[in-house]
Amino acid sequence: MIFSTLEHILTHISFSVISIVITIHLITLLVDEIVGLYDSSSKGMIATFFCITGLLVTRWIYLGHFPLSDLYESLIFLSWSFSIIHIVPYLKKHKNHLSALTAPSAIFTQGFATSGLLTEMHQSEILVPALQSQWLMMHVSMMVLGYAALLCGSLLSVALLSFSFDEIQYMNKGNNVLQNTSFLSGRNYYRAQFIQQLDHWSYRVISLGFLFLTIGILSGAVWANEAWGSYWNWDPKETWAFITWTIFAIYLHTRTNKNLQVANSAIVASMGFLIIWICYFGVNLLGIGLHSYGSFTFSSNL
């Protein structure tokens, strides 16, 4: 009872704090000179991170297993992952554009997780036999961290594409935009710089997410062999995870190939944004396959 109450309190505190963070961040977008507000929003995300961490630890203690056994718990962990992605560059004093994505993403995932749609999942049931393994923490945590990083990187690519293709085409004509300032007006120069920064951070975040996703898929294959006797079963979840991995492998290829334009890799990453949601959330709507324990209709068919 105590743990349940504590979890309830931490959930509402974290949701409230992150709501305030988004409000502050919107103000900083309108009034760029207020540096103190930017610091306040970042500190708010740090507070959110500790609240969600406390929530996960509390749930871990009273359930007796790592809290990644169903959709509700994975959404909370996804929200925690977004907060991690936000605070790491902040602690390293790196200026980036992730904060405009991580805070709304965190509140969206946590808001959905705590909505009435997933009320039945708040009280986790006994783990199905396949989930009673040490691979639960390794596999699912890597997959969710990978989803979070890939979603943020994909959104940065979407933002990149939202700017005019004229600047993107111009950026592809030279290896360094900074060497071509004589051809750019002041506004277009800073806009081209901004596009270059978006491309840089998108590549870095997607590369990190791709690494997590690869580790998650490999660990999942080993776990599947222990639980089901086969490394790969072409389950809907496995199939879409492979599609997701392939899409971002193509992105990394196009991004590192200097003969291809920046817009090409951004388009691939933007497609990946939709693919991730199909893999993570869309497949769960079907409630079929070996991974059906993560669906809305909790079913232990293992």
C-alpha positions as CSV (number, residue, x, y, z in Angstrom):
1,M,0.0,0.0,0.0
2,I,2.8,2.4,0.9
3,F,4.7,1.6,-2.3
4,S,1.5,2.1,-4.4
5,T,0.9,5.5,-2.8
6,L,4.5,6.5,-3.3
7,E,4.3,5.5,-7.0
8,H,1.1,7.5,-7.4
9,I,2.6,10.6,-5.8
10,L,5.8,10.4,-7.9
11,T,3.8,9.9,-11.1
12,H,1.8,13.1,-10.5
13,I,4.8,15.1,-9.4
14,S,6.8,14.2,-12.5
15,F,3.9,14.9,-14.8
16,S,3.3,18.3,-13.2
17,V,7.0,19.3,-13.3
18,I,7.4,18.4,-16.9
19,S,4.2,20.3,-17.7
20,I,5.8,23.4,-16.1
21,V,9.0,22.7,-18.1
22,I,7.2,22.8,-21.4
23,T,5.5,26.1,-20.4
24,I,8.9,27.6,-19.5
25,H,10.4,26.3,-22.7
26,L,7.7,27.8,-24.8
27,I,8.3,31.2,-23.1
28,T,12.1,30.9,-23.9
29,L,11.2,30.3,-27.6
30,L,9.3,33.5,-27.6
31,V,11.7,35.5,-25.5
32,D,15.1,34.3,-26.3
33,E,17.0,36.7,-24.1
34,I,15.8,35.2,-20.8
35,V,18.7,32.8,-20.1
36,G,17.5,32.0,-16.6
37,L,14.3,30.5,-17.9
38,Y,16.3,28.1,-20.1
39,D,18.3,26.9,-17.1
40,S,15.1,26.5,-15.1
41,S,13.5,24.3,-17.8
42,S,16.7,22.1,-17.9
43,K,16.7,21.8,-14.1
44,G,13.0,20.9,-14.2
45,M,13.9,18.0,-16.6
46,I,16.5,16.9,-14.1
47,A,13.8,16.9,-11.3
48,T,11.5,15.0,-13.6
49,F,14.3,12.4,-14.2
50,F,14.7,11.8,-10.5
51,C,10.9,11.5,-10.0
52,I,10.6,8.9,-12.8
53,T,13.7,7.1,-11.5
54,G,12.1,7.0,-8.1
55,L,8.9,5.7,-9.6
56,L,10.7,2.9,-11.5
57,V,12.7,1.9,-8.4
58,T,9.6,1.9,-6.2
59,R,7.8,-0.3,-8.7
60,W,10.8,-2.6,-9.0
61,I,10.9,-3.1,-5.2
62,Y,7.3,-4.0,-4.6
63,L,6.8,-6.0,-7.8
64,G,10.1,-7.9,-7.4
65,H,11.2,-7.6,-11.0
66,F,12.6,-4.9,-13.3
67,P,9.6,-2.8,-14.4
68,L,9.6,-3.5,-18.1
69,S,7.1,-6.3,-18.4
70,D,4.2,-4.5,-20.1
71,L,3.2,-1.5,-22.2
72,Y,2.6,0.8,-19.2
73,E,6.0,0.1,-17.7
74,S,7.8,0.5,-21.0
75,L,6.1,3.8,-21.6
76,I,7.2,5.1,-18.2
77,F,10.8,3.9,-19.1
78,L,10.5,5.6,-22.5
79,S,9.6,8.8,-20.7
80,W,12.7,8.3,-18.4
81,S,14.8,7.7,-21.5
82,F,13.7,11.0,-23.0
83,S,14.7,12.8,-19.8
84,I,18.1,11.2,-19.9
85,I,18.6,12.3,-23.5
86,H,17.8,15.8,-22.4
87,I,20.0,16.2,-19.4
88,V,23.2,14.5,-20.7
89,P,24.1,17.2,-23.2
90,Y,23.0,19.8,-20.6
91,L,25.4,18.5,-18.0
92,K,28.2,18.5,-20.6
93,K,27.3,22.2,-21.4
94,H,26.6,21.3,-25.0
95,K,24.1,23.6,-26.8
96,N,21.6,21.6,-28.8
97,H,18.0,21.6,-30.0
98,L,17.0,18.4,-28.2
99,S,15.2,20.2,-25.4
100,A,12.5,21.3,-27.8
101,L,11.8,17.6,-28.5
102,T,12.5,15.7,-25.3
103,A,10.2,17.5,-22.9
104,P,7.1,17.2,-25.1
105,S,7.9,13.6,-25.9
106,A,8.3,12.8,-22.2
107,I,5.0,14.4,-21.3
108,F,3.2,12.7,-24.2
109,T,4.4,9.2,-23.3
110,Q,3.9,9.6,-19.6
111,G,0.5,11.2,-20.1
112,F,-0.6,8.3,-22.2
113,A,0.9,5.7,-19.7
114,T,-1.0,7.3,-16.8
115,S,-4.3,7.7,-18.8
116,G,-7.3,5.6,-18.2
117,L,-6.5,3.4,-21.3
118,L,-3.8,1.5,-19.4
119,T,-5.4,1.5,-15.9
120,E,-5.5,-2.3,-15.9
121,M,-1.8,-2.5,-16.5
122,H,-0.9,-0.4,-13.6
123,Q,-1.1,-3.4,-11.3
124,S,1.3,-5.8,-13.0
125,E,0.4,-9.5,-13.0
126,I,2.7,-12.4,-12.4
127,L,5.4,-12.6,-15.1
128,V,4.8,-15.1,-17.8
129,P,7.5,-17.8,-17.9
130,A,9.4,-16.3,-20.8
131,L,9.8,-13.0,-19.0
132,Q,11.2,-14.6,-15.8
133,S,14.7,-14.2,-17.1
134,Q,17.8,-11.9,-16.5
135,W,17.5,-11.0,-20.1
136,L,14.4,-8.9,-19.4
137,M,16.5,-5.9,-18.2
138,M,19.1,-6.1,-20.9
139,H,16.9,-6.6,-23.9
140,V,13.9,-4.4,-23.2
141,S,15.9,-1.5,-21.7
142,M,18.2,-1.4,-24.7
143,M,15.3,-1.5,-27.1
144,V,13.4,1.3,-25.3
145,L,16.5,3.4,-25.0
146,G,17.1,2.8,-28.7
147,Y,13.5,3.8,-29.6
148,A,13.9,7.1,-27.5
149,A,17.1,8.1,-29.2
150,L,15.9,7.2,-32.7
151,L,12.6,9.1,-32.2
152,C,14.5,12.2,-31.1
153,G,17.0,11.9,-34.0
154,S,14.2,11.4,-36.5
155,L,12.3,14.4,-35.2
156,L,15.4,16.5,-35.7
157,S,15.5,15.3,-39.3
158,V,11.9,16.2,-39.7
159,A,12.7,19.7,-38.4
160,L,15.6,19.9,-40.9
161,L,13.2,19.1,-43.7
162,S,10.8,21.7,-42.6
163,F,13.2,24.4,-43.7
164,S,13.4,25.4,-47.3
165,F,15.2,23.0,-49.6
166,D,17.2,25.9,-51.0
167,E,19.4,26.1,-47.9
168,I,19.7,22.3,-47.8
169,Q,20.8,22.2,-51.4
170,Y,23.2,25.0,-50.8
171,M,24.7,23.2,-47.8
172,N,25.4,20.1,-50.0
173,K,27.4,22.2,-52.5
174,G,30.2,22.7,-50.1
175,N,31.8,20.7,-47.3
176,N,31.6,23.6,-44.9
177,V,28.9,26.3,-44.8
178,L,31.2,28.6,-42.8
179,Q,33.5,28.9,-45.9
180,N,30.8,30.4,-48.0
181,T,29.6,33.3,-46.0
182,S,30.2,35.8,-48.8
183,F,27.3,34.2,-50.8
184,L,24.9,34.3,-48.0
185,S,22.9,37.1,-46.4
186,G,23.1,37.4,-42.6
187,R,19.7,35.6,-42.2
188,N,20.4,32.8,-44.6
189,Y,23.9,32.3,-43.1
190,Y,22.5,31.7,-39.6
191,R,19.7,29.6,-41.1
192,A,22.2,27.4,-42.9
193,Q,24.2,27.1,-39.7
194,F,21.1,26.0,-37.9
195,I,20.4,23.3,-40.5
196,Q,23.9,22.1,-40.2
197,Q,23.5,21.8,-36.4
198,L,20.2,19.9,-36.8
199,D,21.9,17.5,-39.2
200,H,24.9,17.1,-36.8
201,W,22.8,16.3,-33.8
202,S,20.4,14.1,-35.7
203,Y,23.3,12.0,-36.9
204,R,24.8,11.7,-33.4
205,V,21.6,10.8,-31.6
206,I,20.5,8.3,-34.3
207,S,23.9,6.7,-34.2
208,L,23.5,6.2,-30.5
209,G,20.0,4.9,-30.9
210,F,21.1,2.5,-33.6
211,L,23.8,1.1,-31.3
212,F,21.2,0.5,-28.5
213,L,18.7,-1.0,-31.0
214,T,21.4,-3.4,-32.3
215,I,22.3,-4.5,-28.8
216,G,18.6,-4.9,-28.0
217,I,18.0,-7.1,-31.1
218,L,21.0,-9.3,-30.5
219,S,20.2,-9.8,-26.8
220,G,16.6,-10.5,-27.7
221,A,17.7,-13.2,-30.2
222,V,19.7,-14.9,-27.4
223,W,16.8,-14.7,-25.0
224,A,14.4,-16.0,-27.7
225,N,16.6,-19.0,-28.1
226,E,16.5,-19.7,-24.4
227,A,12.7,-19.2,-24.1
228,W,11.4,-20.5,-27.4
229,G,14.2,-22.6,-28.8
230,S,14.9,-20.4,-31.8
231,Y,16.9,-17.2,-32.3
232,W,14.4,-15.7,-34.7
233,N,10.8,-16.5,-35.3
234,W,9.6,-13.7,-37.6
235,D,7.1,-12.6,-34.9
236,P,5.4,-9.3,-35.9
237,K,7.5,-7.5,-33.2
238,E,10.7,-9.1,-34.4
239,T,9.8,-8.4,-38.1
240,W,9.2,-4.7,-37.5
241,A,12.3,-4.4,-35.3
242,F,14.3,-5.7,-38.2
243,I,12.6,-3.2,-40.5
244,T,13.4,-0.4,-38.1
245,W,17.0,-1.5,-37.9
246,T,17.2,-1.7,-41.7
247,I,15.8,1.8,-42.2
248,F,18.3,3.4,-39.9
249,A,21.1,1.3,-41.3
250,I,20.2,2.9,-44.7
251,Y,20.1,6.3,-43.0
252,L,23.7,5.8,-41.6
253,H,24.9,4.8,-45.0
254,T,23.3,7.8,-46.8
255,R,24.6,10.1,-44.0
256,T,28.2,8.9,-44.3
257,N,28.2,8.8,-48.1
258,K,29.4,12.3,-49.1
259,N,28.1,11.8,-52.7
260,L,24.5,11.8,-51.4
261,Q,22.6,14.9,-50.3
262,V,21.7,15.8,-46.7
263,A,18.1,15.8,-47.7
264,N,18.2,12.2,-48.7
265,S,19.3,11.0,-45.2
266,A,16.8,13.3,-43.5
267,I,14.0,11.8,-45.6
268,V,15.0,8.3,-44.6
269,A,15.2,9.3,-40.9
270,S,11.7,10.9,-41.2
271,M,10.3,7.7,-42.5
272,G,12.0,5.9,-39.6
273,F,10.0,8.0,-37.2
274,L,6.8,6.3,-38.4
275,I,8.4,2.9,-38.5
276,I,9.5,3.1,-34.9
277,W,5.9,3.9,-33.7
278,I,4.6,1.0,-35.7
279,C,7.2,-1.3,-34.2
280,Y,6.8,-0.1,-30.6
281,F,3.2,0.8,-30.4
282,G,1.3,-0.3,-33.6
283,V,2.2,-4.0,-33.3
284,N,0.9,-3.9,-29.7
285,L,-2.6,-2.9,-30.9
286,L,-2.9,-6.2,-32.7
287,G,-2.3,-8.3,-29.6
288,I,-0.9,-11.2,-31.5
289,G,2.4,-13.0,-31.7
290,L,4.9,-14.1,-29.1
291,H,5.2,-10.5,-27.8
292,S,1.4,-10.2,-27.0
293,Y,2.1,-9.6,-23.3
294,G,3.0,-6.0,-24.2
295,S,-0.4,-5.4,-25.8
296,F,-3.6,-3.7,-24.5
297,T,-5.2,-7.1,-24.1
298,F,-2.8,-8.8,-21.7
299,S,-2.5,-12.4,-22.8
300,S,0.0,-14.9,-21.5
301,N,0.2,-17.3,-24.5
302,L,3.7,-18.5,-23.7
